[in-house]
Amino acid sequence: MSGLRDWGHAHEVLGALGDVHDREYLGEDVLNSWREEPDGPWTSFGYTEDTPVLIAGFDRWRPGFEEAVTHAALQVAPQARIEIDWTFPDDPTRKVA
């Protein structure tokens, strides 16, 4: 999520994302963090550290998860820009600019 106004707002979004991750039993697999962008707005994000998370039935699970993330974030930050990137850094199909 990007376009957040300050550290406190980023922290609120982080809490909302953490709640979704916990409901989906991803709380121990997904790390959440935030950073200030060079142009001023803040970003909150979740990521896996060492290995991808494997989810049986991913194609069926994914739409509901993305909807839950979007809903939770927009409740706290209606102006947020939401992007979900499902690739992993060593994914051979990952495109790096």
BELTA-V849602 format. One record per residue. PHI is phi in whole degrees, 0 to 359 (none if undefined). Layout:
phi = {PHI/PHI}
This chain:
phi = {none/233/86/275/280/197/301/298/294/299/293/299/297/303/297/296/293/299/298/296/300/295/297/266/60/251/304/269/259/248/264/243/208/211/205/267/282/303/271/114/296/256/230/247/205/241/203/261/272/253/221/291/269/265/233/294/70/308/297/279/282/307/301/293/295/298/295/295/297/298/299/299/293/289/295/267/220/302/271/295/261/253/223/242/248/270/280/243/310/263/294/294/270/294/261/246/283}
